[in-house]
Amino acid sequence: MSTSARALAKAGKAAPALPRGMDDNDLRQCLRVACGASLGFVISQLMNWNYGVFFTVFPMFLLGILPALNGHVVRQFLGNALINCVEVSLVVGLTQHLPPVMLCAVFGLFYTRFRLMARGPFFLFGANGVLTLSILLHFASYPDVDLSDLFTSNVVASVLAVAIAGLMHVVFPDVAPRQPPPGVNKSLSRIRHETLIGAITVTLSFIVFQVFDLRDSLSAQMSTVLILFALGYPGARKSAGKRAVGTLLGCHLAVFAQLMLYTQSQHFLLVTLVYWLGLMMFARLHVLERAGSGVGFGALSTLGILFGQYLSPHQDLVYSALYRFTSMSVAMALTVLVMALLDRALNAWAPTRA
């Protein structure tokens, strides 16, 4: 026992808990995230598949946010991918020429997903549904987009992510059983509050990206959705700050990688090695945070998107990184502002008070 701990013990006080370092399970999770995300990147690049963001982010989501993989997780993840394609096909096909009706349908879809997230047992189905629906609905609204290619990419990426996650858990299994997170008992008013604030905010985000034709701001759209996973204004405010720092770190590392590999970026093995090293570093940060979608996960997703779409000697990754960080910062600031106003309005009414 340290001197300070003995002094506190003599005074009748407990020693403050020190931050826990990495254990064997944490190291295995870092390896799963880095190797799994790299494998998704390699396969999508070798196959020259479109919508590379699905193939880079989905494995990170399964291996980073969800350290355990079981049948319940797999069913939610794959079921969501199939249901989303049907929902988007019906909404776009039947209501695209009727914007008010389409917005009502979009709000209804988001409302059901946030309701599932707020209640708990099907949080993954709701969270992945919100993220994927926002992307699919945005792209599917453009008449020049091939919907069959979009939907196929989503389903193939989901199946591949599950296969990669399963392989990583076999190659790098946990050495000790993990404790399930403690459950949270919520009142009905709090469930209504979290459902409404999430559904209204993501619907307004969808409207903004449609009205201003922000087709090239996928990273900003994803950021506005990911901070909503905190289910409430206080958590979203903290998540936005952490994600901004993570995005900045990811952008800096991606720019450094291009400067270092600029004339050698045609060597795919070298690019993959640099990508894996960056993933491993940010995966360690993510695991040590133990905070879900924080600085580490923000850096991971940023690195995946930039490497998957922009790492080429013929493209300006510096401009892409700066544009990504700027657009993401503006989008998250506006999202947090909207959530603050909605939080105050919903708390003024007893049935929706958090």
Secondary structure, 3 states (H helix, E strand, C coil): CCHHHHHHHHCCCCCCCCCCCCCHHHHHHHHHHHHHHHHHHHHHHHHCCCCHHHHHHHHHHHHHHCCCCCHHHHHHHHHHHHHHHHHHHHHHHHHCCCHHHHHHHHHHHHHHHHHHHHHCCCHHHHHHHHHHHHHHHHHHCCCCCCHHHHHHHHHHHHHHHHHHHHHHHHHCCCCCCCCCCCCCCCCHHHHHHHHHHHHHHHHHHHHHHHHCCCCCCHHHHHHHHHHHHHCCHHHHHHHHHHHHHHHHHHHHHHHHHHHHHHHHCCCHHHHHHHHHHHHHHHHHHHHHHCCCCCHHHHHHHHHHHHHHHHCCCCCCHHHHHHHHHHHHHHHHHHHHHHHHHHHHHHHCCHHHCC
